[in-house]
Amino acid sequence: MAKRNFLGPHGTVLSLGEFWLLTIAGFALFFGAWSLLAWSGWLPPNLLPSPRAVWATLVRLWDNPFAGHVYADHMLASLGRFLMGWAIAVAIGIPLGLLMGWYRLLDEIVTPLFDSIRFVAPLAWVPLAALWFGTGIGGPLLIIFVGSFAPCVISAYRGARLVEPRLVEAAQTLGASGRQVIQHVLVPGAMPSIISGLRVSAGLGWQSLVGSELIVVGAGLGYLMVQGQGNLATDVVIAGMIGIGVVGFAIDVALRGVEAWFRRRWGQTA
């Protein structure tokens, strides 16, 4: 079996053992510094609980409801909202980016408006989403959609523009219609860029989650954190942050696997 290596931040190649050793060392340093700061007494426990206290809170929240639900229900509620909002962004953003890269007129019409809107932070949409949708699910979906949409469009657009013109000309010479060129040349050629953009869009969409759950919802990790803040329960707030980090990391790992599969299929190296 071939030895698996990992690329370090400065281009150094790390073995699997070295990778995990450095990863564990990083976490150990972080939690060690957190523990020392908590135990030093510089900050009271209600402002900075120790890792042990937060872990105890996580265990307690897993079986005992807080803000109406147990921890797993809050996590699943957030994940469900994210997947719906992200799926809508992918379903609209990828085709739009491909068409903008293919049709120059559409590119010139859409780009000025798109460039203006994409610089508006997702949190800036929270008041408008609350006015439009009230307490319904539409508000959170809009915030997650806004956070995920721009990377989908940009990655598909760049992928379409990077397709070699000679491949398009060859397909047209063989009598392929515009739809066939898009289906058999443009989409496969842009796919590596699209897959890379999906990781970025998923990360930004997941980061928009807490902002989306500032709108009135009944469950979710962001809702759990807001309720913890209202109850002056810092350990609950940190527990919610840990859940957001763990699920976000899992989403990124899954998409990294999809990206690696596509790169292998297209004969590229990761």
C-alpha positions, 0 to 999 in steps of 0.5 A, a space after each residue: 500500500 502506498 504511503 499517504 502524505 500530507 502537504 504542510 502549510 509551507 509546502 513540506 510533505 508530512 507523513 500520516 503519523 507526523 500529520 496527526 502528531 502535529 494536529 494533536 499537538 495543536 489541540 493540546 496547546 489550545 486546550 492547555 492554554 484555555 485550561 490555564 487561563 480558566 484556572 488562573 482566576 483572571 476571569 470568573 468561571 461564569 465568563 470563562 468556564 474551564 474545558 472540563 466544565 464545558 464538557 460536562 455541559 455538553 454531556 448534560 445538554 445531550 440528555 436534558 433539554 435546554 431552550 426546548 430541545 436536547 443538544 442533538 435536536 438543536 444540531 439537526 435543526 441547524 444542519 437541516 436549515 443549512 442543507 436547504 439554504 445551501 442546496 438552493 444556492 447551488 441549484 441557482 448559482 452553478 447554472 447562472 455562473 455557467 451561463 454567464 461564462 458562456 453567454 457574454 451578453 448575460 455576463 454583461 447584464 448580470 455582473 454589475 448587479 451581482 458584484 454590487 449585491 455580493 459585497 453585502 454581508 449576510 448579517 445585513 440581510 437579517 432585518 430584511 429577512 425578518 420583515 419579509 418572512 417573520 418567524 417562518 423558515 424563509 428568513 434563515 434560508 435567505 441568510 444561508 442562501 446569501 452566504 453561499 450563493 456568490 462562491 457558487 456563481 464565481 466558481 462556475 463562471 471561472 470554470 466556464 471561462 477556463 474551458 479551452 476554446 479549441 474543445 468548444 470549436 471541435 464540438 461545434 465542428 462535429 455538429 454539436 448544438 449549443 445545449 450539447 456543447 454546454 452539457 458535454 464540454 462546458 460542464 465537465 471542463 468547469 467541474 473541478 472549479 465548481 467542486 472547489 467552489 462548493 467547499 467555499 460556499 458551504 463554509 460561508 453558508 455554515 458561518 451564516 447559520 448563527 446570523 440566520 438563527 438570530 431570526 426567531 426560530 425554535 431550535 438550532 445551535 445559534 438559537 441555543 447560543 442566544 438563549 444561553 447568552 440570555 441566561 448568562 450561561 457561558 458554558 452553553 454558549 461555548 457548547 453551541 460554538 463547539 457544535 458549530 465548529 465540529 459540524 462545519 469541519 465534518 461538512 468540509 471533510 465530506 466536500 474535500 472527499 468529493 473534490 478529491 474523487 473528482 480530481 482523480 476522475 479527471 486525472 488531476 493531482 490533489 
